[in-house]
């Protein structure tokens, strides 16, 4: 059974929609960096924030406790549904499952509940007692904002989790004839706790800048949301997807990535690649992978422009791969080092390109890949 990407959506620091973001990236756009609110001791960090004015989803009364994480996800979902030519409402909701990809954003809910307990006492009802409630909250919020009353799922992982969610969506559509569509959403909301945690692993930059495929400088985080609508009818075909492969140390990352990528590119070589390069060990692994498995495709890395969006990261990569095939244009990679010769440095035409590869090397030891075909 063929599964297609029928619509894509996004909200990022550069645009309130996927189309606007893509135009800005092709024009060399660069998300502004500001200090992460709050700090621990003398440590502070810069990130790429999501402007509140870009949120097109209104906060419903019953969702008074929802955060920007949920609103961003709903905004990207609205964009993807409109791009697919569908209408939001109960009729669509009956035949569309929501699959939510999340990484660290649930920490914001947890931190809020800790604060309530500290200030109001232990008698306050708190989802801290039920950890799954915290991570499932955004999926529930997005379904409510879309007026969906059907199946919803949450996958928790790292910056590769979006590709696992897309693979899971293909399986859901293949096994449930009652569903016509799957909506995959990935979002991320930042706070100082996440930045500080990654800094302790030497993976976060304090300077608001980082280089991809060059010196290992650590990354800068960003807020964003991405969404794709999958269906059986028309659009860009998912030629190959993978559930992903784990690795248990940086030294094993190449092995896991090679196994996944070998499977995904077995159906044919890509005409372009959208990578997960972010100024960390991921760049070094991808350099070797591209040299060994993709000998000619130009590589685009978007994170130097928008920041590392964790839970939203891989879904955004799929969105950008789809837009590259649609528009026959590939943006130039900002702040590109010299270790990967085929990194695309200037925006250019890719007329005739028909296959796009997405690769991810996640922080929490997950490698994945996806092939999209026009």
N, C-alpha and C positions, 0 to 999 in steps of 0.2 A: 504494500500500500504506500502511495506517495503522500507525503505531508509537505505542505507549503507554508511559507511565511507570507501571510496575506496582508498584514499591516504592521507598521513599526511606529513607535512613539518614544519621546524622551523629554525630559526637562533637565537642564544643566546650568551651570553658572554662566554659560554663553547664550542660552536661548530657552524660550518657553515651549519649544516643540523640537521634534527631531529635525525637521526641515530647516528651521532657523539655526539650530546648532551646527548642522552640516555646512550650511552656507558660511557661517562664521569660521569654521575650521578650514574650509577651502580658501578663505581669504586671509588665513594666518592669524586668526583670533586667538587670544590668550586670556584665560580667566584670571581676574585679580586675586591677589593673596592678602588675607587679613589674619590677625591674631585669633587663635582659637579662644573662645570665651572661657574664663576660669584659668587657674594655673595651680601647679603643685610645687611648693618651695620656690626656687628661683628658675624653674624650667617653664618655658612657653614655646609655642609652635605656631606656624602659619598654615592656613588651609584655604581652599577655594570654596567659598560659601554659595549656597543656592539662594538667590534673591527672593524674598517673600512675594514680590510683585509677579513672579513667574507662576505662582501656584494658582491654577485655574479651578481647582476643586474646592468648593466651599465646605467649611467645617459644619457638619450637621449637628443639631442639638444633642442627639444621643451619643455623639462622638466627642464630647467636650474634653475628654482626656487624651484624645489622639494628638500626635505630634507631627512635626514636619515630615517625618518618615512616611507616614500614611498618606498625607496630602500630596507629597511628591509622587508617590506610587500611583495614586488615583489620577493625577494630572497626566503622567506618561501613559496610563491606560486609556484615558479619554482620547489622547492623541492617536494611539495605535488603532483603537476601534474606529475612529473617524477615517483614518488612512485606509482601513480595510473596507470602507464603504458600508459599515454596519451602524446600527443605532443603539445607544445605551438604553436599557430598560429590562423589565422582567422577562419579556419574550426572549431576548438574547440570553439573559441570565439562566434560563431553564436549560439551554443547550450549550453552555460555555462553562468550562471549569476554570478556576483561578489557581495558578501555581505561583507561589511567592518565593523569591530567593532573597535570603537575608544573611548578613554576616554579623556585624557588631552593633547595628542600630538599636537592637533591643536593649542594649546597655542603658540607653537614655531613659527607657521606662523603668528599668531596675533602679537606677540612681534616684529617680523621682520618688519611687516607693520607699526607698531607704530614708530619704529626707522626710517623708510624711510620718514614718514610724518614729524618727528621731525627734520631730517637732510636735507630733500629736499623740504619741504614745503607742504602745504595742497593741492596743485594742483596735487600731485601724485595720480594716479588711485589706489585705495586700496580696497581689498575685505572686509576691516573692515566695509564698508557700507552694505555688504551682508554676514552676519555671516555664513549662510549655505555654502557659497563658501569655507570658511576656513576648515570646517569639511568634506566637500565632496572632497576636493582636493586630499587626499591620494587615495581614491577609483578611481578617474579619472586617477591619475598617474599610479597606479598598472594596470588598464585596458589597458592603453597605452603601458606600458612596456611589457605586455603579448600579445599585438596585438589583444586585444579583442574589439569588437565593438557591444556589446549587452547590456543586462540589468545590471545595477549596483545600489547598494543600500548602504546607510551608516546608521548604528545604533550607536548613541552616548549614553554612559552610564558609569558605573563604572567597577570594576573588575569582575562583573558578566555578562557584556554585551556580551561576546563571546558566552555564552550558549544561550542567547536570539537570537543571530544571527544564531546559529545552528538550533534552533527551527524554526525561520523564514524561513531558507533554506528548511527545511522539508515541510513547508507549500507551498512554491513556487513550489517545485518539484511535490507536490501532486495536484496542481491546474493548472499547465502549462505544457501540454503534449509536447509542442515544445522545452522544455528544457530537456537535458539529464543529466546535471550536475549543481551543485552549488558549487562555490569556496568561502569558508568562510575564511577571513583573519582578524587577530587582531594584532595590532602593538603598540609599545610605544617608545617614545623618551623623554628623561628627560632634565630638566633644573632646576635652583635653585628656580624658582618661584613655581613650583609644590611642591618641598620638603618643602619650607618655609610655603606654605599654609597648608599642612598636619601637619607640626610641630605646627602650631597655634591651631590645634585640638588635640594636644598631641598624634599624630599617626605616627610620624616620629622619628627614632633614629638618633642621631648625631654621634654615635660611630661605625657605620659600622657593627654592630652585633645585632642580635635579637634572641629571643628564641621563639619557637612555642610550644603551649600547656604548657606554664609555666607562668612566670611573664609577665605582660603586659608591654612590653618595647618599643613599637612602631616599625615600620618596616623600612627596607632599600629598596629603589627603584632600579629597574633594567630596562635596555633596552632589548627588544626582539621582535620577531614576530613569530606567529604561523599560520598555515593554514591547513585546511582539505578540501578534495574534496568529496562531497556527490553525490551519484548517486543511480540508481535503480537496479543495476546488481549484484554486489558481494562485499564481504568485511566484515567488522564488522557491525552488524545490530544495528541501533538505536532503542533499545527496548522501551524507553520512554524518551520524552523530555518535557520541560516546558518553557512557556514564561517568567516565573519568578513571584515572589510575592513581593510587596513593604512593607516596614515597615517605620514608621515615628519617631521612637526613638529606642535607643539601647534596651530598655526594651521590645519592640515589635518584636525584631529581631527573637527570638526563635519561636514565633507564626507563622510568615511568613515562616520561614525555615521549620517548622514542617508541614505546609500545603503543601508546594511544595514537600518535601521529602516523605511525606505520599503518595502522588499521584504517584511519580516516583517509589518507591519501592513496590507498590501494585502488580506489576507483578512478584515479586520474590526478594529474598535477594541477595546482591552482594557478590562476592568472594574477592573483594578488593575495596578500596576507595582512590581516589586522591582528597585531600582537598585543601581549600584556606587559610589555617592557615598562618598568617603573623605577629604575635606578637602583634595583636590588639584585640579588642573585638570579632572579627570573631572567634578566637580560642575558646573562652569561649562558644559561641553559638554552634559551631560544636561539642565540647565535649558533650554537652547535647543531641544534635541530634544523634550522633553516639551511645550513650548509650541507647537511647530510640527506635531507628529504625533499627540499624545494630548491632546485638549483637555479631558478630564473625569476621567480615571482618577486616583484617589489614589495617591500614591507612598510606598513604604516603603523606608528605607535602614537596613540592620541593622548596618553596620560600626562605628558609634559605640558599639554595645553589645558587640560581639565582637572588634573589631579587624579589620584588613586581612589576610586569610588567603591572599593570592596564589594559589597553585595550587589551593587548595580553594575560593576565593572564588566563582567562577561556578557551580560544582556546588552549593554551599550556597544560592545564590540560586534555583536550580531546585528544590531541596528545599523552601525556604521558600515559593516560589510554589505548589508542589503542596499544601503544608499549608494555605496560606491558602484555596485553593479547597475543600479537604476540610472544614476546620473553619468556614468562612465567617466568619473573624475576621482582622483585620489589626492587628498591633501598632503602637504609637506609636513614631515615630522619636525617638531621644534626641539631644540637642544639635543640634537643627535650627535653621539660620539662617533668614533672611527672604527669600532670593532666589527660592525656589520656593514659590509660594503653595499649591500642591496637595500639599505634603509632608504625610503623615499624622502628626499630632502626638500623638494619643491612641488607645489601643486601642479598636477599634470593630467592630461587626458589619458584614459585607459580604454579608448574606444575598441569595442570587440571583446572585451573581457567578459567571460561567462562563468568563471568559478572563483569563489572567494573562500579562503581558509581563515578560520579564527583559532588562535592558540592561546592557552592560558596556563601559567605556572603560578599556583596559589601560595599564599603565605603559610597556610596551615597544611601544606604538604599534599596538594592535589593537583594533578596535571590533567588537561582536557583539550579537546579539539572538536571542531565542527566544520563541515564543508557545505557551502550554499551554492546553488547552481541556478543560473538564469535560463 
